[in-house]
Amino acid sequence: MIYENVLETLGDTPVVRLRRLLPRPQDRVYVKLEGVNPSGSIKDRAALHMVEQAEHEGRLRPGATLVESTSGNLGKSLALIGAVKGYRIILVVDPKTPQSVLSYATSLGAEIDMVTRPDADGSYQAARIRRVRRLVQDLPGAHTLDQYNNPDNPRAHRLHTSREITKDFDQLAALVATVSTGGHLSGLSAGLREQFPDLHVRAVDAVGSAAFGHRFEPYKMRGIGLSWRPGNLRPQAIDSLHRVADTEALSVCRVLAAEEGLLLGESGGAAVFAALAYAAAHPGAPVLAIAPDTGANYLYETYDDQWLREHGTPPEVLWRTSGDLLHHARTPLHAPSPLGGEDEGAAGTGQVAMGAQA
Ligand SMILES: Cc1ncc(COP(=O)(O)O)c(C=O)c1O
């Protein structure tokens, strides 16, 4: 296959069935590997669609400066797009951003603006947004895509990612996907429900995230979760919520790497854990988990015993075998719950609360 530029290689990502973990023919748990996108994550899709729409509507002119807050992957995507299309890219990141992500972005010519002081709740996300607003005000011709509220973020998945999935599946009982901006979950839910009206959509959040209204507390996983409710997270797109803990997701990453040869990022580990929990409660139902990025982003962190030890998660506390993993999936630390009561309600306002509880 010959492409005119690297951005054209985006999409058509493979789906892999978890065969070694679940060898019985009736077990059907699948993982869509978004890490094979050109910059290594699902964010390539949203970034390219947001940039192209901004160009189309005249909001983004040739040679413009793009400033964006990112936990890492959107930054990699923008660095790549900036290199191909000739934009100046400034990425506002924080100390949780993996070094491999920063090196990737700077190799492609992006500039890094590091926020070093967290908010009172320990989150850096609101501090990053404040910094973006400041830079956009101060730099002439600067523009921000605002991935948290930009409707072209979920639209990329409604229009494109969900079509890939409907080509691959005749039948799908459940979609299991992680949430940060809510972009891929909301967009996939809208697109897939057109084809599978009975689809169960399970959101996966990090224990510690406030995206669904819980109290924010720092956690280790990168990419998943948020310290406020984003505008692109649509409660009507979701049937149930599974809050996954760091140790659950990290254990899945380690076991999948060793037993399936799948090197997933931390949020992919969380999504697969939640998919296994769904499958345990619904035997035989075809379930698709979205793995947003590749574990190559975290080789010297999540996959490194020394790093885990130094960061408060001794590798000994992680499960080692598929048997352990399946046992814990039947008895997760936090039982999935229907999205109702305090979790439901209006979509996020998209406004970052600037107080302690962002
Ligand atoms: C690794 C990873 N997982 C999950 C997500 C959540 O995706 P979304 O912003 O579409 O909710 C992101 C978003 O940045 C991510 O980078």
The ligand as a Gaussian input file, in Angstrom:
#p B3LYP/6-31G(d) Opt

LIG

0 1
 C       -3.793000       6.520000      26.577000
 C       -5.155000       7.150000      26.538000
 N       -6.202000       6.438000      26.960000
 C       -7.448000       6.944000      26.973000
 C       -7.703000       8.229000      26.550000
 C       -9.104000       8.762000      26.605000
 O       -9.588000       9.112000      25.339000
 P      -10.685000      10.249000      25.151000
 O       -9.999000      11.567000      25.309000
 O      -11.187000      10.028000      23.760000
 O      -11.730000      10.077000      26.202000
 C       -6.632000       9.012000      26.107000
 C       -6.830000      10.401000      25.730000
 O       -5.909000      11.195000      25.725000
 C       -5.325000       8.459000      26.085000
 O       -4.252000       9.155000      25.670000

